[in-house]
Amino acid sequence: MPSVAVKLYSVFFKFMLKHRLQNRTNAGGSSYGVTSRPDEESVAASNPVFTDGVATKDLHIDPTTSVSIRIFLPETCLGSPDSDLRAQSKSRVKPSTRLPDSGSDPRRNSYGAATTDNVTDTHYKNGHSFNHRRNSYGCNADDLALKSENGVYRGYSPSSKNCRKLPVMLQFHGGGFVSGSNDSASNDFFCRRIAKLCDVIVIAVGYRLAPEDRYPAAFEDGLKVLHWLAKQANLAECSKSLGNRRGGGGDMKKSDSHGHIADAFGASMVEPWLAAHGDPSRCVLLGVSCGGNIADYVARKAVEAGKLLDPVKVVAQVLMYPFFIGNVPTHSEIKLANSYFYDKAMCILAWKLFLPEGEFDLDHPAANPLVPGRGGPPLKRMPPTLTIVAEHDWMRDRAIAYSEELRKVNVDAPVLEYKDAVHEFATLDMLLKTPQSQACAEDIAIWVKKYISLRGHEFSY
């Protein structure tokens, strides 16, 4: 059972959440929208230097709405391109000889796929010793805190050397569509942890919240960021080609005016961190709670788009205790309806605030992934999907059922169920530093690396 401290905090949490949801029933809408509520949660400022192994920056990517992103760039990006293979060979996980459902692991059960005991990745824990003056990748610390000519920006700026390509992970925060943000202190801590363990560039999406912007605003914002990532990759390639053409000498003079137009367009829009270090062909989606619903929607749209999204390719998704519900209650929805932190009654109220007025239905395609006639691509075309569920979460059964349907059509869709865990046990502010939260992040890293590792360096189980 959860500890006494967790139970007490849950009571306080539910009281505050109920009060906030009731106050939002009369909130007005706006086309621009809001992506955070600073009066309800602490916000972590971005830091574009590698003070703790991860640099961050905030970007507003859509002038017509409030959609924003926070980029988490791990310090491992400073290695040379050749070091990518060396790093992955060092970070292999030893295969487990224990059966995953034997009951010997006190923290979780698993369904549908074998897993490993723990992370033995010395690359992250012991493999590198970062000195404040010089790190193991051969560049001075002074190079990591560059200052622009106007003296304002002091942060990491990529150079042509030591640009290692990393996979990209889009992360969608939780909060029942009505709260939470991509720059909250808890989400910032979680994304930094994932960036380090998975060795990926994490893009935390700040989507518009309800009831100011109801469905499908949050879902469209998630897809918008995926298209923005594809645009960034194409602009970076154009900028690179333009640079190569300029190096050609005489040929450039014949089309100098066209080159200036393209350069002005590209230079103002290319994101340097992603251009230098991002590999969009290895893209992973990760959704927390209601963010899992958004991630699943974006994955479906990515499958439908196919090569139209090139060079972006969604290779896997992680659904952490997704916010699924339906008109016909499951066993866990009946037994655990009054569970910790997010009980069913308050979640139904959140759905009423999120779905358009007059369209409230718990079998809405956004709420129930198994409703007949949901549309979209066949399940067999969905990317590999890891589902995280908690023992004391009333949403668990429907998430497991969705995973089972994916496995029926031969999609790699394991489920990890964590014992004595509650909804958002790995991402809630007071639970972030628990051993179970750390173990969950490590388990995610183990599974994700099977799909983002370069060919020939996949993990073995």
C-alpha positions in Angstrom: 0.0 0.0 0.0 1.1 3.6 -0.5 2.8 5.3 2.4 0.9 7.4 5.0 2.5 10.5 3.5 1.3 9.7 0.1 -2.3 9.1 1.4 -2.3 12.4 3.3 -0.9 14.4 0.3 -3.5 12.7 -1.9 -6.4 14.0 0.3 -5.0 17.6 0.1 -4.3 17.2 -3.7 -7.8 16.1 -4.5 -9.3 18.9 -2.4 -7.3 21.5 -4.3 -7.9 19.9 -7.7 -11.7 19.8 -7.1 -11.7 23.5 -6.1 -9.7 24.4 -9.3 -11.8 22.4 -11.6 -15.0 23.9 -10.3 -13.6 27.4 -10.7 -12.9 26.7 -14.3 -16.4 25.8 -15.4 -17.1 29.4 -16.4 -13.7 30.1 -18.0 -13.9 31.8 -21.4 -12.2 30.6 -24.5 -9.6 32.3 -26.7 -8.0 31.4 -30.0 -4.5 32.2 -28.6 -5.0 30.0 -25.5 -2.9 29.3 -22.4 -0.3 26.6 -21.9 0.4 27.0 -18.2 -1.0 28.2 -14.9 1.9 29.7 -12.9 -0.4 30.5 -10.0 -1.0 26.8 -9.4 2.5 25.3 -9.8 6.1 26.3 -9.7 7.9 27.0 -12.9 11.5 26.0 -13.7 13.5 28.6 -15.7 15.3 27.4 -18.8 19.1 27.1 -18.6 21.0 26.9 -22.0 24.2 25.6 -20.4 25.2 22.1 -19.3 25.3 22.9 -15.6 23.8 19.5 -14.6 24.4 17.6 -17.8 21.3 19.0 -19.7 20.9 22.4 -21.4 17.4 23.7 -22.0 15.8 26.5 -24.0 12.2 27.6 -24.6 10.7 28.4 -28.0 7.4 29.8 -29.1 6.8 28.0 -32.4 3.4 29.3 -33.5 2.6 33.0 -33.8 -1.2 32.4 -33.9 -1.4 30.4 -30.7 0.4 30.0 -27.4 2.0 26.6 -28.4 5.5 26.4 -27.1 8.2 23.9 -26.5 11.2 23.3 -24.2 14.2 21.6 -25.6 16.3 19.4 -23.3 19.7 18.7 -24.8 22.0 16.2 -23.0 25.7 16.9 -22.7 26.4 13.7 -24.6 25.6 15.5 -27.8 29.1 17.0 -27.6 30.8 13.8 -28.7 32.0 13.3 -32.2 29.7 11.4 -34.6 32.0 8.4 -34.4 31.4 8.3 -30.6 27.7 7.4 -31.1 28.6 3.8 -31.9 31.1 3.6 -29.1 28.7 5.0 -26.6 25.9 2.6 -27.6 28.3 -0.4 -27.4 29.3 0.6 -23.9 25.7 1.1 -22.8 24.4 -2.3 -23.5 22.2 -3.9 -20.9 23.0 -7.4 -19.7 20.2 -9.9 -20.5 18.1 -11.0 -17.6 17.8 -14.6 -16.6 14.8 -14.0 -14.4 11.2 -14.5 -15.6 9.5 -11.1 -15.6 6.3 -12.4 -13.9 8.0 -14.7 -11.4 7.2 -12.4 -8.5 10.8 -11.8 -7.6 10.7 -8.1 -8.6 8.9 -6.1 -5.9 8.4 -3.0 -8.0 6.4 -4.1 -11.1 4.9 -6.9 -13.2 5.1 -7.0 -17.0 2.9 -8.2 -19.8 3.6 -9.0 -23.4 7.4 -8.8 -23.4 10.4 -9.7 -21.3 12.3 -7.0 -19.4 15.5 -6.6 -17.6 16.2 -6.3 -13.9 17.7 -2.9 -13.8 19.9 -0.5 -15.7 23.6 -1.4 -15.7 24.4 1.4 -18.1 27.8 2.6 -17.0 27.8 5.2 -19.8 25.3 7.3 -17.7 26.4 6.4 -14.2 30.1 5.9 -14.2 31.4 6.1 -17.8 32.1 9.8 -17.9 33.5 12.2 -15.4 32.6 15.7 -16.2 35.1 18.3 -14.9 34.0 21.9 -14.6 36.9 23.0 -16.8 37.1 20.1 -19.3 34.9 17.2 -20.1 35.5 13.8 -21.5 34.5 14.9 -25.1 37.5 17.1 -25.5 36.0 20.6 -25.4 36.6 23.3 -22.8 33.8 24.3 -20.5 34.3 27.8 -21.8 33.0 26.6 -25.2 29.7 25.6 -23.6 28.8 29.1 -22.4 29.3 31.3 -25.4 28.4 35.0 -25.4 26.9 36.7 -28.4 28.0 40.1 -29.7 25.3 42.0 -28.0 26.3 40.5 -24.7 22.8 39.0 -23.9 23.0 35.3 -24.8 25.2 33.1 -22.7 24.5 29.5 -23.7 25.5 26.6 -25.7 25.9 27.3 -29.4 26.7 24.3 -31.8 29.8 24.4 -33.9 30.7 22.4 -37.0 32.8 20.0 -34.9 31.7 17.6 -32.1 28.1 17.4 -33.3 26.8 14.0 -32.4 23.3 13.2 -33.7 20.8 12.1 -31.1 17.2 10.7 -31.4 14.4 13.1 -30.7 11.6 12.4 -28.1 8.4 14.5 -28.0 7.0 14.6 -24.5 3.4 15.5 -23.6 2.8 16.4 -20.0 -0.2 15.4 -17.9 -2.8 17.3 -16.0 -6.2 16.2 -17.3 -6.0 18.6 -20.2 -6.8 21.5 -17.8 -3.5 22.0 -15.9 0.2 21.2 -16.0 2.8 22.7 -18.3 6.0 21.8 -20.1 8.1 24.2 -18.0 6.8 23.2 -14.6 9.4 22.2 -12.0 8.2 18.6 -11.9 8.1 18.2 -15.7 11.5 19.8 -16.0 13.0 17.3 -13.6 11.3 14.4 -15.3 12.4 15.4 -18.8 16.0 16.0 -17.6 16.0 12.5 -16.2 14.7 11.0 -19.4 17.1 12.9 -21.6 20.1 11.6 -19.6 18.9 8.0 -19.3 17.6 7.6 -22.9 20.4 9.8 -24.4 17.9 11.7 -26.5 16.8 15.3 -27.2 13.6 15.7 -25.4 11.1 18.3 -26.7 8.5 19.0 -24.1 5.3 20.3 -25.7 3.4 23.1 -24.2 -0.1 22.6 -25.7 -3.2 24.7 -25.1 -5.2 23.9 -22.0 -9.0 23.5 -21.5 -11.5 24.9 -20.9 -10.0 28.0 -22.7 -9.3 25.7 -25.7 -11.3 22.5 -25.9 -10.9 19.5 -28.0 -9.2 19.1 -30.5 -6.9 22.0 -29.6 -4.4 20.0 -27.5 -4.3 17.1 -30.0 -3.8 19.5 -32.9 -1.0 21.2 -31.0 0.8 17.9 -30.5 0.6 17.2 -34.3 1.7 20.7 -35.0 4.9 20.2 -33.1 5.6 17.0 -35.1 5.1 18.9 -38.4 7.3 21.7 -37.0 10.0 19.1 -36.3 9.8 17.9 -39.9 10.0 21.4 -41.2 13.1 22.1 -39.0 14.8 19.0 -40.4 14.1 20.1 -44.0 15.2 23.7 -43.3 18.4 22.4 -41.7 19.1 20.3 -44.8 18.5 23.2 -47.1 20.7 25.4 -45.0 23.4 22.8 -45.2 23.1 22.4 -49.0 23.3 26.2 -49.3 26.4 26.3 -47.3 28.0 23.6 -49.5 27.0 25.5 -52.6 28.6 28.7 -51.3 31.8 26.8 -50.9 31.8 26.1 -54.6 33.1 29.5 -55.5 32.1 30.6 -59.0 28.8 28.7 -59.2 27.4 30.6 -56.3 27.9 34.0 -58.1 25.4 33.0 -60.8 22.6 32.6 -58.2 23.7 34.9 -55.5 20.4 36.7 -55.2 18.4 33.5 -54.8 21.0 32.3 -52.3 20.5 35.4 -50.2 16.7 34.9 -50.2 17.0 31.3 -49.1 19.6 32.1 -46.5 17.4 34.8 -45.0 14.5 32.5 -44.8 16.4 29.6 -43.4 18.6 31.5 -40.9 15.7 33.0 -39.2 13.8 29.8 -38.7 16.4 26.9 -38.3 16.7 25.9 -34.6 20.5 25.4 -34.2 20.4 22.7 -31.5 18.1 20.5 -33.5 19.9 21.2 -36.8 23.3 20.2 -35.2 22.2 17.3 -33.0 18.7 16.1 -33.8 18.0 12.9 -35.7 14.3 13.0 -36.6 14.4 9.6 -38.3 14.6 8.2 -34.7 11.6 9.9 -33.1 9.8 8.7 -30.0 6.6 9.9 -28.5 6.1 9.9 -24.7 2.8 10.9 -23.1 2.1 11.2 -19.4 -1.6 10.7 -18.3 -3.7 12.8 -20.7 -0.5 13.4 -22.6 -0.7 9.7 -23.4 -3.9 10.3 -25.3 -2.2 13.1 -27.2 0.8 10.9 -28.0 -1.4 8.1 -29.3 -3.3 10.5 -31.5 -0.1 12.0 -32.9 1.2 8.4 -33.6 -1.9 7.6 -35.5 -1.6 10.8 -37.6 2.1 10.1 -38.2 1.2 6.6 -39.5 -1.5 8.1 -41.8 0.9 10.8 -43.1 3.6 8.2 -43.9 6.4 9.7 -46.1 4.7 13.1 -46.1 6.5 13.6 -42.7 9.9 12.7 -44.0 12.5 12.8 -42.6 10.6 12.4 -39.3 9.8 8.8 -38.5 8.0 7.8 -35.3 9.7 4.5 -34.2 8.0 4.0 -30.9 5.7 5.5 -28.3 5.5 5.3 -24.5 2.1 5.7 -22.8 2.5 6.4 -19.1 -0.8 5.6 -17.3 -2.9 7.0 -20.2 -6.1 9.0 -19.5 -8.4 6.4 -21.1 -12.0 6.0 -20.0 -15.3 4.7 -21.5 -19.0 4.4 -20.9 -18.9 0.7 -19.9 -16.7 0.7 -16.7 -13.9 -1.8 -16.3 -13.2 -3.8 -13.2 -10.5 -1.3 -12.0 -12.8 1.7 -12.7 -15.4 0.2 -10.4 -13.0 -1.1 -7.7 -10.6 1.9 -7.6 -13.0 4.7 -8.5 -12.0 6.7 -5.4 -8.3 6.0 -5.8 -5.4 8.3 -4.9 -4.9 11.8 -6.4 -7.2 11.5 -9.4 -10.5 9.8 -8.6 -12.9 9.0 -11.3 -15.5 11.7 -10.5 -12.9 14.5 -10.9 -11.5 13.0 -14.1 -15.0 13.0 -15.6 -15.3 16.6 -14.7 -12.0 17.2 -16.5 -13.4 15.5 -19.5 -16.4 17.7 -19.4 -14.2 20.7 -19.4 -12.1 19.4 -22.3 -14.7 18.0 -24.7 -16.8 20.6 -26.7 -20.0 21.5 -25.1 -22.8 19.3 -26.2 -20.4 16.5 -27.3 -19.6 15.0 -23.9 -19.3 11.3 -24.3 -16.9 8.9 -22.4 -16.8 6.9 -25.6 -15.4 9.9 -27.5 -12.5 8.8 -29.7 -10.2 11.0 -27.7 -11.2 9.2 -24.5 -11.7 5.5 -25.5 -9.1 4.0 -27.8 -11.1 0.9 -28.3 -14.5 2.4 -29.3 -15.8 0.9 -32.5 -15.5 3.2 -35.5 -12.8 5.3 -34.0 -11.2 5.8 -37.4 -7.5 6.2 -38.2 -5.1 3.6 -39.4 -5.4 -0.1 -38.6 -3.9 -1.0 -35.2 -1.3 -3.3 -36.9 0.3 -0.2 -38.4 0.8 1.5 -35.1 4.4 1.9 -33.8 5.8 -0.3 -30.9 4.0 0.9 -27.7 5.2 0.6 -24.1 2.4 1.1 -21.6 3.1 2.0 -18.0 0.3 1.4 -15.4 0.0 1.6 -11.6 -1.6 -0.9 -9.3 -3.8 1.6 -7.5 -4.9 3.5 -10.6 -8.5 3.1 -11.8 -7.4 3.7 -15.4 -5.1 0.7 -15.6 -7.5 -1.9 -17.0 -8.4 0.0 -20.1 -4.7 0.8 -20.8 -3.9 -2.9 -20.5 -6.8 -3.8 -22.8 -5.5 -1.4 -25.5 -2.1 -2.9 -25.2 -3.6 -6.4 -25.6 -5.4 -5.3 -28.8 -2.1 -4.1 -30.2 -0.4 -7.4 -29.4 -3.1 -9.3 -31.1 -2.0 -7.7 -34.4 1.7 -8.3 -33.7 2.6 -4.9 -32.5 5.3 -4.9 -29.8 3.2 -3.6 -26.9 4.5 -4.7 -23.5 2.9 -3.5 -20.3 4.8 -2.7 -17.1 2.6 -2.6 -14.0 4.2 -1.1 -10.9 3.1 -2.5 -7.5 1.8 -0.2 -4.7 2.0 2.7 -7.2 -0.6 5.4 -7.9 -1.5 7.5 -10.9 1.5 9.7 -11.9 3.8 7.9 -9.5 6.8 8.7 -11.8 6.0 12.3 -12.6 4.1 13.8 -9.7 6.2 16.5 -7.8 6.3 14.7 -4.4 7.0 11.3 -5.9 9.7 12.2 -8.5 12.6 11.3 -6.2 11.3 7.9 -5.0 13.1 4.7 -6.0 10.1 3.6 -7.9 10.0 6.7 -10.0 13.7 6.3 -10.9 13.2 2.6 -11.7 10.3 3.5 -14.0 12.5 6.0 -15.9 15.3 3.3 -16.2 12.8 0.7 -17.5 11.6 3.2 -20.1 15.2 3.8 -21.2 15.9 0.1 -21.6 12.9 -0.4 -23.8 13.2 2.8 -25.9 16.8 2.1 -26.7 15.8 -1.0 -28.5 14.2 1.2 -31.2 16.5 4.3 -31.2 19.9 2.5 -31.2 21.7 2.4 -34.5 21.5 -0.8 -36.5 23.9 -3.4 -35.1 23.8 -1.9 -31.7 20.3 -2.8 -30.5 19.7 -4.0 -27.0 19.3 -7.7 -26.4 16.8 -9.2 -23.9 
